[in-house]
């Protein structure tokens, strides 16, 4: 394969729209978009990969199988996803919730074509980069059609409150300190264009870990703001989010909201608990004495919300394989609670549906440079086009100090960008 670079004649946004529609001919598509927010650990502004030369798909013995797959293939970009329910392979847990979406538990592929954007250039790695650049440039973006879906909540407000109170009863008995309680929103008989929905979602809610993924009739449209875990030059980086507030109507109001977040004992306590959990998870893969919380309680402002984010880093122990690093920390602590295993058990008992890809992770391995980067699948739509079933979850931390009404409204706030992308409101 050859790599060639081309000047972007269209805007970056328009060219990636064209590239997404051009990619629709392939059953395997991965597109990651940092929306200009990439940090010191981010490797790509935008990157697309299509058409599997080799692939890994599994529902059991996933981590061992994935490790063997990665050892077989030397590539700078091997994208894929991991389901939240791989927790059952890591711990003695089980998922009883019904699965309407039917994604595999894990999927990764070595692409035949990789396209990277940097500045005003696009770099294409393929057998014939010139032909691909021309084909994308010639692609016509279809006219956007109205989206008509009827979104419902899996729980009524009273059912959410009942589950919330059940979690607080566990906390008061001393079973756990915090649980990330999640609920599903769904649409049946949904006929949508995943490319158009993703474009609308990314326009409404641009985030640094935005992604679009296709595997046959399964689609992921993600506006995730959260990094689960990355590795760069031997260092591991995790950036859990705990703490969410709505954007203000002006800069002064935003500053007041941020100040309130930083004064909030509840928000700080939630963040500290997850930082401690992540630090504990990372010690299993770290050189002794290198785990540290390098940044605490940073507020990052996105188009829809303010988020409280902390950064925990360590140096990876040389005897620990990359897949084992992920196994030692999966799923993201921000999506479970603390203690982690007990929190996951309670979520399994209370939540009405299998989480699946939600609260799992999308990312890539670079087996050439021994690096990886994965997000947390939140603020994301999952779609089984064959079954015409569309789904997304939202959740929030339940602590002893939490208020059911406030947490319910936070779930709706987190749902707002997805609902807006679908051009609909919630049918309760």
N, C-alpha and C positions, 0 to 999 in steps of 0.2 A: 504493500500500500504506500501511497505518496501523501505528503502534506503540502498543500499550497495555500497561500494567503491572498485575499482579495479585498479591495476597497469596498466599503459599504456605500452603494449609491442611494439606497433607501435609508430611512431612519432605522436605528437599531430595533425599535419596537415593531415597525412595519415588516422588517426583514424576518424577525423571529415569528411574527404571525404567519408570514408566507411559508417559513420553514415548517411550522407546525402543521399547516394544511397540506403541504407537500408530503410530510411524513405520514399522513393518513393511509398511504398505500402499504405501510408496514405493520405487522402485528406486534412488534416490540418497539416502543418509543420511550425515551427518557429525556426530559428537558428540565434543567435546573437554572433558576434565574435569581441572582442576588439583588436585582432591582437597584443596583448602584450602592448597596449597603454592605458590600463585602468588607470584612475586618482583616486584621493581621493574620488570621488563620485560614481565611477563605482563599481557595485556589483559583476559582473561576468567576468571571463576571456573569457569563451565560455559557451553558454547554448543552448540546443535544447529541444523543446517540440513538441510532436506529439499526434494525435488522440484526438479529442474533446470529453470529457465527457459531457460538457455543453458548449453552445456557445451563443453569442449575435451577431446578424446581423441586421443592420437597415439602412434605407435610409431617415428616418424622425424621429423627436423627439429623436434624437440620444443621447444627453447628459443626458436627464432625464432617458431614457431607460438604458443607460450604468450605471448610478448611482444605479438604482434598481438592475441590474445584479450583480454588485460588492458587494452590501450589502447581496446578497443571497449566495455568494460563498467565502469561506475562503481558500485562497491558496497563497503560496509564489510566484507563477509565473502565471500570467494571461496575455499572450501576445496578441497583436492585432495591428490594424492600424486605423488611422483616415484620411479621405480625406480632402484635402485643401478646397473643396467646402462646407464643413460644416460651412464656413464663412456665407453662406446664411441663416443658422439657427440662427447664433449669431447676425448678423446685417441684415438690410433690403437691401439685395443684391440679385442678381440673376446671374446665369451662362448661357450664350447663346451659348458657344462653343460646337461643336459636341463631343460626347463621343464615341470613337471607342473601348475602353477597357472594359467598363461596369463592373468595380469593384463596390462592395457595398460601401456606404459612410463610414461605420465603421464595423469592425468585431473583436471580442475577443473570446478566448476560454479557458476553464479550461482543461489542458491536462491530458491524462491518463498516459503518460510517460514523465518524465523530466530527462535530462542528463546534468550534469554540469562538466566542466573541471577545475581542479586546479592543477597547476604544472604538475607532472607526474602521476596524478591520474584522474580517471573519476568516478563520483558519479551518480548512476542511481536510480531514484525513480519510482517504478512500482510494479505490483503484483508479477512479477518474474524477478528481476534484473539480475540474473545469466543467464537466457535464453536469455535476450536481449543483454547482453554483449557478449555472445558467438555468437549470430546471427550477430551482427555488426562485430565482429572480423573475422568471416568467409565470410563476404561479399567481393566479387571481384569487384574492381573498373574497369569499362569497359574501353576499349581502347578509347582514345579521337578521335573523328571523326572531319574532317574539317567542319567548319561552313560556310555556304554559304547564306548570306543575302545581300540584296541591300538596303542600308540606304539612305533615301532622307530627305531633309530639307523641312519643311512645308512652310517656307518663302524663297524666293530668297534673296540675299544680298541687293538688292534695296528695297525689301519689308520690310526687317528688318530696313533699314535706314529710310524709310518713317515712320514706327511706332516709331522709336527712336526720330525723329524730332517732331512727334506729342506729345510725352511725354514732350520734352523740351519746346514746346509751352505752355503746361499746367503749367510747372514750371515758365515760364516767365510771365504768367498771374497771378501767385500767388496761383494757385489751389492746388499745392503740392510742396514738397521740393525734393522728391526722389521717384522713382518708380523702382521696380525690374521687368524689362521687360524680359519675357521668350519666348522661341521658341521651337517648337517640332521637333524632328527628328524621323523618323518612317520607318518601313519595313513591307510590306504586304507579304502574302504567306510565312511567316517565319516559318520554321521547325527547332527548335533548342532544345538541351537538356538544360533545365534551370540549372541543377546541374553543368554541364560542363561550361556553360557560367559564372555562379557565381564563380566557382573555378578560372577560368581565370581572371575574373574581380578582385577578391580579391588578386590574385597573382600580378597583374599589379599595383593595387592601394589599398594596405592594409590601412585600416582606423579604428579609434576607435569605430565607430558606424556602422560597416558592418553588414548586415543582409540578410537572405534569408527567404522568406515567401511564403507559398503555401496555397491557399484556392480553392480546386477543380482544375479548369482549369485556374485559375488566379495565376500568379507568380510575386514576387518582388525580384529583385537581386540588392542589394544596397551596394554602397561603400561610404556611407555618412561619412564625417568628423565632422559633427555638431550635438551638443546636443541642442535640443529644450528646454526641461524642465525636471528637476529631483527633487525628494523630498527625503531627507535623514535626519533622526532624527529631523523632524520638520522644516528643512531649505529647501527653494526652491532655485534652481540653474538654471540659464539660461546662455548659452554661444553662443551668436550670432556671426556669421562670416560675416565680410564685409572687403574685401581686398584680392585680389588673384594675385599671380605672378608665372610665370613659374620657375621651378627649373633650376639652372645653371648647367654647365657642370663639375664644380669642386667646392671645398669648398670655394676658394677665390671668385669665381663668385657668389656663393650663399650668402656670406656675403655682397657683394656689392648690390645684389638685395634686401636683407633684409633692409640694410641701406636706400636704395632708397624708400622702402615702408614706413619706419618710418619717412622719410622726406616729403612724399607726402601729400600735403594739401588736395588733392581730397580723398585719401584713409582714412585719419584721419577724414575728415568731414563726409564721408559716415558712418564710424564706430560710430562716436559720435551721429549722428542722430538716428541710430538704438538702441544704448545704451539708449538714452533718451526715445525712444518708449517703449523698454522693461521695463525700470524702471517705466514708467507710467502704463503699463499693470499690473505689479506686485503689484502696490499699491492697487489694487482692492482686493487682496487676502492676504495682508501682515499686520502684526502688525504695527501700526503707528510708523514711525521713524526707521524701520529696513531695508528698501531698500537701498542698496549701491552697487556701482560698485567697486568690490574688486580687479579686475585686468583689466587694460585697454591696448589695442593695443599690446597684446602678439603675437608674430609671432611663429606659429607652422609649422614645415616643414614636408611634406608628400612626398611620392615617386614621385608624379607628380607635386605638387605645394607647394608654401608657402601660408599660410593663416593668416590673421589678426583676432584675436579672443579676445573678451572681456568677462568678467564674472560678472554677476549681481546676487546678492543673497538677500534674505530676510527671515524673520521668518514668517511662515504661521499663519494667524489668526485662532484660534481654532474653530470659528463658520463657517469657509469656507470649504466645502467638497472638496475632491481631484478632482472630476470631474468638479466642479465649478472653481477650480484653472486653469484647462486646458481651460475651456470655456472662462475664463477671459483673457487668453493670446493667444488664437488660432486665426488664424494660426501664425506661427513664423514671427516676424516682419522683419527678414532678407530677407524674401521672398515676402514681400508686398511693403514696402516703407512708407513714412511719409508725411502727416498724414495717418494713416493706412486705414481708410474707403475710403477716396478719392482715395488713391493709388489702392486699390482693385477694385474700380469702373472703373478706367482707364484701368487696366489690363483686366477686363472683356470686355471692349469695343474694345480693340485692339488685344488681343491674339486670334489666329485662332482656338484653340482647348481647351476643358475643361482640366484643370490641373489634376483633379482627385487625385490620391494618390501622384503624384509629388507635392512637397511643403507642403504635409501633414506630417504625423508623424507615425513612427513605434516604439513600445516600450512595456512596461509591467507594470502592477500593482501588488504590493505585498500587499494583503489585510490582511496578518498576521501581518506584521511589519509596516503597514500604510506608504508604500513608493512606488515610481514609478520612471521610467526613460524612456524618449522618445527622439528619434532623429529627425532631419529634413530630409525628403526624397529628397535628391539631389544626383547627380552622380549615378543615379539609373535607371535600366531597368525595365519596366513593360511589361508583356506578357500575352495575352489572347491566350492560346494554342488552344482552340476550334476555334477561329476566325483566328488564325495564324497571329495575329497582334502584333507587337513589337514596343515599343515606349519609348523614353526618352526625357526629356527637359533639356535645360540649360538656364541660365539667368544671368543678371548682373545689377548693380545699375546704373540708369540713373539720373544724376544730371545736373545742369546748366553748370558745368565745364567739363562734360564728352564728350568724342569724339566718334562718331559713329563707326569709323574704329577700334579704340582700343577696344571698348566694343564688337563688332562683333568678333574680334579675341579672346577675352577672352571667349566668348561662345564656340568657336571651341576648345580652350584649355581645357575647362571643359568637352567637348565631347570626347576628345582624348582617355582617358582610356577606355571608353565604346566602342568606335569604335575598339580599339585594341583588346579588349576582344572578339568582334564579328569577328575579323580577316578581317576587311573590312575598306574601306575609304568612304568618303561622296560622294554620287552621287548628284551633285547640278543641 
